[in-house]
Amino acid sequence: MNTYFKFVIEAIVKRMSRSPEEKQMLKQQKAERKQPVLVSLFGMVPFSLGLMFKKRRK
């Protein structure tokens, strides 16, 4: 239990000591990694079908 609290406190201190530039950079990296909603909810099949239908419309 003691090691867990130590880990949590170290993580909190590390997070609070980040500079604003570093926070912004991490936020941008997270946004780039984010998947589309359809993929996260239903997988790649609906996403690929949607792309296929969009290509046919154009």
N, C-alpha and C positions, 0 to 999 in steps of 0.2 A: 504494500500500500504506500509506503514511504517513497519508493522509487517512482511510482505513478504520479504522486503529487509533485515530485521534483521535475519530472518530465513535463507536466502541464505548466508549471510555473516558468520553466525555461522557455517553453514554446510561446507563452504569453509575452514574456520579456523580449524575446527575439522579434516577435511580431510588432510590438509597440516601439521598438528602437529603429524601425525602418525609416529611411528618409522618404519624403514625399515623392521624389523622382523614382525611387525604387518601387514604391507602392503603385505608381502610375504604370511603370514598366510591367510589373507582375499582372496588373489588371488587363493590360493590352494583350499579354501572352495568354491569359485565361480566355479572353474573348476570341482569340484566334483558334484556340483548341476546341471551342464549343461546337457541338454537332447541331444540325438542324432539328427542330422539334419532331418532325415526322420520323426521322431516323431513330431518335431516342425512344419514342413511344412505340413504334411499330416495326422497326428494322429497316433494312435496305429495300425490300420489295416494293412498298408503296412509294418510296422516294424514287426508285428507278422507273416505276410506271408513270409517275408524274412527269419526270423528265422526258420520257418517250412521248407522252401526249403533248407536251409543250413543243417538242420538235415538229410534230405533225401539224400543229396549228400554224407555225411560221412558214 
